[in-house]
């Protein structure tokens, strides 16, 4: 698992949990990381390209990963 950080439009920090291996369960890990229930998590796909996380497919490709964030 990796943790990525970004900033929102209102200059708040947004954290993303990224599943990089196949063995671990992203929902279980994200629930512990964000200290919330499953209904407050959003699980989606993302791409890692040049060590940056993209929630939309970058133009040059990238590696497809699973992403969880708190809603």
C-alpha positions in Angstrom: 0.0 0.0 0.0 1.1 3.5 -0.7 -0.3 6.9 0.5 -0.5 9.8 -1.9 -1.4 13.4 -0.9 -3.0 16.2 -2.9 -4.6 19.5 -2.3 -8.3 20.4 -2.9 -9.6 23.6 -4.4 -10.0 25.0 -0.9 -6.4 24.2 -0.1 -7.1 21.2 2.1 -5.0 18.1 2.1 -6.6 15.0 0.5 -5.1 11.6 1.1 -5.4 8.6 -1.1 -4.6 4.9 -0.3 -3.3 3.1 -3.3 -3.2 -0.7 -3.6 0.2 -1.7 -5.1 0.2 -5.4 -4.3 -2.3 -8.2 -4.8 -2.3 -9.7 -1.3 -3.7 -7.0 0.9 -7.3 -5.9 1.1 -7.7 -2.2 0.3 -11.0 -1.8 2.1 -9.7 -3.2 5.4 -6.5 -1.1 5.2 -8.4 2.1 4.3 -10.9 1.7 7.1 -8.0 1.5 9.6 -6.1 4.4 7.9 -9.0 6.8 7.8 -10.7 5.5 11.0 -14.1 5.3 9.3 -16.7 2.7 8.2 -17.0 1.3 4.7 -19.8 3.6 3.7 -17.5 6.6 4.0 -14.9 5.2 1.5 -14.9 5.6 -2.2 -13.0 2.8 -4.1 -12.1 3.6 -7.7 -9.4 2.9 -10.2 -6.4 5.2 -10.9 -3.1 5.2 -12.7 0.5 5.7 -11.5 2.7 7.4 -14.0 6.2 8.6 -13.1 5.4 8.2 -9.4 2.4 10.5 -9.6 -1.2 9.4 -9.0 -3.9 10.2 -11.6 -7.6 9.5 -11.2 -8.1 10.0 -14.9 -6.1 8.1 -17.5 -2.9 10.0 -18.4 -2.1 10.6 -22.1 1.0 8.4 -22.1 -0.4 5.4 -20.1 0.6 4.2 -16.7 0.0 1.4 -14.3 -3.6 0.7 -13.3 -4.1 0.6 -9.5 -7.0 0.5 -7.0 -7.5 3.8 -5.1 -9.5 4.4 -1.9 -10.3 7.8 -0.4 -12.5 9.3 2.3 -15.8 10.9 1.3 
